[in-house]
Each structure stands twice: as C-alpha cells, then as structure tokens.
C-alpha cells in the first residue's frame, strides 16, 4: 500500500528537505505544494487522498493554523493527521496548534529521526481513523433508537463495535466515533491491561500493539477485567460514562488548558483531541479509571 504524504511550505528548501526524508520511509510517496492559497480545494479533488499532511505554520500568504482550522470544520478532511512545522519554539504556539487539532507540532531545524518517528505514528493514526469511520458508515443506523443502556466490553473487537453503536446518537457522529474509540481503547490498553505510554509507543513502532493486547487478555491477572459503559440520550444531550478496572493515571496533567506537549510525546493525545474535536465535555474522576463524555444538541 502506498501512503501519500502532502508537504506544504512556501520555502522550496524546506519542501525539498522534507521530501527527501519522506522518500526514505518505505511505502511513502511525497507530494509538494509551495503555494497553499487553494489547498482546501486541492484536498477535495478526487485523486488527492492524502494519509498525512506536513505543513508550515507561518507562510507568506497564509497561516498554517487557519488551514488546519478550515480542515477541522470539513467532514471530509478533519480526520487527516496534520504535522505542523514552525521556526518558533514558543510554548503558546505549540499549544495553539495542538488545540486546533494538529497531530504533532515540530520546531525547525527539522530533526530527521524525529520527523520519521512522527510520520510513522501519524500513518498508524490515519489508518486507525479510516477503519473506524468505514466501520461507522456501514453501521451508522444500528442504535439510533436507543435512549439508555448499560454495556460491558473486554476485547478490541467489542470496543470497536460498541463505539460505533454509541456514536450514532451523537450530534456529530463521525467526530464522536473517533473520540469514543480513542477513550474506550485507552480503557483496555492503559486501563485494564496496564500498558504504559512508553510501551505502547514501542509496540506501535513494531506494529505489535494488538498482539500485545491479545496476549495480555489471556493472562490470569487481566483476563476477567471488563470495561463498563453507561449511556444516556435525550433531546438535550448525550452522555457516556466509561469505567475500567485498572489502576488509573494522573488525568489532571491532561485536562489543563496549558497542557505540556513534547515534540514526540504522544501520551494524552486522545484526551486532547476528544476535548477539542469530539465532545463538548470530557471529565475524568477519582484515580482516572472513570470518565464521562458529553455532547449537547
């Protein structure tokens, strides 16, 4: 499978350098734009289905943040991972980029190994979101009549099916299904199975995350653990409560508006994107193994 990577920067030196890096990643095909004035129209052209976009924050004619915001308002483009480049290593700019929906924010000069690492993670994220959305679109009417319910899940397959089902009653189902699947998978991986952020990062690099999840689900320590889900929907809001049986985590670090975001730190990304893109409210409780997500009509 060929992965199409779009590189957007008004500096030909930068695009040539990034293009050379992308070409070293197996299965990746770079495409370059030095003029971003019509990028949204270009992205809508049928032949331009990109897996990842790498874009400069500040160009002569347009701000990369404005392009990102336009993409996030577009149902066809909002789920493409966007890696933003900047020459300014300013915390506020990085936070603004992540809040606007950037997958990652890298500062110039570009580190070769760092960019490869981020692109590989973005490709995994892109494939995951594409599969989730395809599953949702083929089953989107499965539970639109359900007003309340109590559910349990243990496996990845059960998690995916339930997130698709519950998303159908949210005001913006396609954004909700991404947020639900992120948080609900976290309850299996980080919650019930105790996979750390560092472990997950290495497993993703090796393409072994689902193998490790399956392995741990068979262990005596974890095999009986479940995730409980309570669901309520009325004419005012949709509310989903997710509670796992794990040890929890320091969720307060990821709920602050001025969250610290490292250049290659992927921990907390699902929480951040769920807060900004999928739901009106995301709230963790106690030790961090219980969370509610809520959207208003």
Buried (B, 14 or more C-beta within 10 A) or exposed (E): EEBBBBBBBBBEEBBEBBBEBBEEBEEBEBBBBEEBEEBBEBBEEEEEEBBBBBBBBBBEEBEBBEBBEBBBEBEEBBBBBBBBBBEEEEEEBBBBBBBBBBBBBBBBEBBEEBBBBBBBBBBBBBEBBBEBBEBBEEBBEBBEEEEEEEBEBBEBEBBBBBBBBBBBBBEBBBBBBBBBBBBBBBBBBBBBBBBEBEBBBEBBEEEEBEEBBEEBBEEEEBEEBBBBBBBBBEEEBBBBBBBBBBEBBEBEEBBEEEBEBEBBEBBBBBBBBBBBBBBEEBBBEEEBBBBBBBBEE
